[in-house]
Amino acid sequence: MNLTIDWLAFVQVFVAALLAASVVVSFYAVGLRLLVRAGRVPVVIPATFTDALTVMTPKEQKRAAKAAKKAAKKNPLSVAQKRVALIGAYASFAVCGLVVLGGLLLILFNH
């Protein structure tokens, strides 16, 4: 029994995974940045965890939501610029979803 490794295939998978991860992270970061520029600051209330993880208190959550509203009011962009930023954010998130979907389709249908 002789076990051989196809190193070229290994390198191809490694490069594809690295590129896909880079695209997803980059477009997600751009999408979040555009979402903030559009005045839609995402405030995520963390789930309650036990032990070592720190959880925001309700007072801190209210303060974060208030800061997000204040930042949205200070936005210097016009309504049209905010709309373009929001469309760009959604397009960036769509690219992330398509890359993930494409990876799943490759795994499922490319034996």
Buried (B, 14 or more C-beta within 10 A) or exposed (E): EEEEEEEEEEEEEEEEEEEBEEBBEEBBEBBBBBBBBBBBBEEEEEEEEEEEEEEBEEEEBEEBEEEBEEEBEEBEEEEEEBEBBBEBBBBBBEBBEEBEEEBEEEEEEEE
